[in-house]
Amino acid sequence: MTSKQMTAEQRAKVFKALSDPRRLEIVEQLVKGSECGTVLAEKLGISVALLSHHWEVLVQAGVLRKERQGQLRVCSLNCEVVTEAMTLGGAWQLIPPETPPTLSPKKKKPAKAAKRAKTSAQ
């Protein structure tokens, strides 16, 4: 998916997959390195079935790679896809925010003008 620029639909799929708090927890754990399902489920305090459901959504979006190693299923983070989605395929450059311009303080009316306005209104 990274050999060509991601489409808006592909980026939306990545963002949608990452919009779930549990999936973000999974991604945060996998940033540290690959993990097998049973160990990851135990670390997160969820069932393997629930983990498997979230894994599939993340794999379909291209965020994770899942491979079988013997009887284990091991997942790793696909950093390239996440990075490309976050930078919007290079379409936008992330520019640090500028410092806001300083506003000059409002000028106060001279005391005489304010006093004249009060007396003429009465």
C-alpha positions in Angstrom: 0.0 0.0 0.0 3.0 2.3 0.5 4.4 1.9 -3.0 1.7 4.3 -4.3 0.0 7.2 -2.6 -2.8 6.2 -0.4 -6.3 7.3 -1.5 -8.6 9.2 0.8 -10.7 6.0 1.2 -7.6 4.0 2.4 -6.6 6.8 4.8 -10.2 6.9 6.1 -10.1 3.1 6.7 -6.9 3.5 8.7 -8.4 6.3 10.8 -11.6 4.4 11.4 -9.7 1.4 12.6 -7.7 3.6 14.9 -10.8 5.4 16.3 -11.6 2.6 18.8 -9.8 3.0 22.2 -9.2 -0.8 22.5 -7.5 -0.9 19.0 -5.3 2.1 20.0 -4.3 0.1 23.1 -3.3 -2.8 20.8 -1.3 -0.5 18.6 0.4 1.1 21.6 1.5 -2.4 22.8 2.7 -3.4 19.3 4.9 -0.3 19.0 7.1 -2.0 21.6 7.5 -5.0 19.3 5.6 -8.0 17.8 3.4 -10.0 20.1 1.5 -13.3 20.0 -2.2 -13.1 20.6 -2.5 -14.9 23.9 0.2 -12.8 25.5 -1.2 -9.5 24.1 -4.7 -10.4 25.2 -3.4 -11.1 28.7 -1.5 -7.8 28.9 -4.7 -5.9 27.8 -7.0 -7.9 30.1 -9.3 -9.1 27.3 -10.3 -12.4 25.8 -8.4 -13.8 22.8 -11.7 -13.8 20.9 -12.2 -10.0 21.4 -8.5 -9.4 20.5 -9.0 -11.5 17.3 -11.9 -9.3 16.3 -9.9 -6.1 16.8 -6.9 -7.6 15.1 -9.0 -8.4 12.0 -10.2 -4.8 11.7 -6.6 -3.5 12.0 -5.3 -6.0 9.5 -8.0 -5.1 7.0 -7.0 -1.5 7.3 -3.4 -2.4 6.8 -2.3 -1.2 10.2 -1.1 -4.6 11.4 0.6 -7.6 9.8 -0.5 -11.0 11.2 1.5 -14.2 10.5 1.3 -17.7 11.8 4.3 -19.1 13.6 3.5 -22.7 14.4 0.4 -22.6 16.5 0.8 -19.0 17.4 -0.5 -16.0 15.6 1.9 -13.1 15.9 1.1 -9.5 15.0 3.3 -6.6 14.2 2.6 -3.0 13.5 2.9 -1.8 9.9 4.5 1.6 10.6 4.7 2.6 7.0 0.9 2.5 6.5 0.3 4.5 9.8 2.9 7.0 8.9 1.6 7.5 5.4 -2.0 7.9 6.6 -0.9 10.4 9.2 1.1 12.5 6.7 -1.8 12.2 4.3 0.5 10.6 1.7 2.7 13.7 1.6 -0.1 15.8 0.4 0.1 18.1 3.4 3.2 19.0 5.3 2.9 19.2 9.0 3.9 22.7 9.8 4.5 23.7 13.4 1.9 26.3 14.5 3.1 29.9 14.3 3.2 32.0 17.4 0.0 34.1 17.4 0.5 37.8 16.7 0.5 40.0 19.7 -2.5 42.3 19.9 -1.9 45.9 20.8 -4.0 46.9 23.8 -7.2 48.9 23.1 -6.8 52.6 23.4 -8.8 54.1 26.1 -10.9 57.2 25.4 -9.5 60.3 26.9 -11.1 61.1 30.2 -12.5 64.4 28.9 -14.4 62.8 26.0 -15.9 60.2 28.3 -17.0 62.9 30.8 -18.5 65.1 28.1 -20.5 62.1 26.7 -22.0 61.5 30.2 -23.0 65.1 30.8 -24.6 65.6 27.4 -26.7 62.4 27.8 -28.2 63.8 31.0 
